Amino acid sequence: MVTTSSYADNRSVPRSHLKRRVYEAALSLFRAKGFEATTVEEIARQALVAKGTMFNFFPSKSALLLAYYQEIDAKFGAAMAEMQPADPKASLARFWGEAEALLRREGALVDAVFRERVRDADIGNADSDSGEKDRVRMTAFFRACKEEGTISAEAEPAVAAHVVTDLWSATVMDWLRFGRRYSLKLRLMAKLELLFRGLAPLALMLLLFGAQAHAADVSAMEGLYEDHNGAVALTRCGEFGDGLDEQAP
């Protein structure tokens, strides 16, 4: 039983230790009971702190989930920083394999983050910021690949970064929705293989990954195409600066 004296004893505990204790108590309960079913009273009781003390560190239950998201996101960032431009395809495979292992290990807690990102503005904003940081990191990675000659000299790193990060985002969301019933890494690599080979009608893919195509060639191929996923539109845009024709079609 938690008593008033238990809380009084916390006055000699460094605040950083108390904060970590609250955080770890929350994650333990989230994993055991689920995020939605856990109450702030249970978190405070397990952490041996008063509810007011908990709120000094985390103003809401969602704030604890946000801290968890930021911790996981930092691990993704560190793994992405290890990618080697000498072999971009193998580097992406390793990164995606590590990402899948982490997401499987974290299980239902990751699912809670993905649910809350559309309900909680702070988690949603953190997710948007994370996506932008990933594109910046990936752009730097493809720039290094270009300097090493492991992707086409014609490739625009920012375009490649957008394609690959969008591929990741869409695929991981589908993977979570379908209950992790297949290998995320293998699904991503199958898509990446298609990108590296290039799709004949899509000059953009050829431009990204090694074909001798130029932005000027895109105008001749503009139009609406069909593949097994449905309709695909190919057009020029100016979002990526010199990567594609900056003039509207």
PyMOL commands that set and color helices and strands:
alter all, ss='L'
color gray80, all
select helices_A, chain A and resi 4-12+15-33+40-47+51-57+61-81+88-106+108-116+121-148+157-177+184-197+203-208+215-221+241-243
alter helices_A, ss='H'
color red, helices_A
select strands_A, chain A and resi 223-227+230-234
alter strands_A, ss='S'
color yellow, strands_A
deselect
rebuild
show_as cartoon
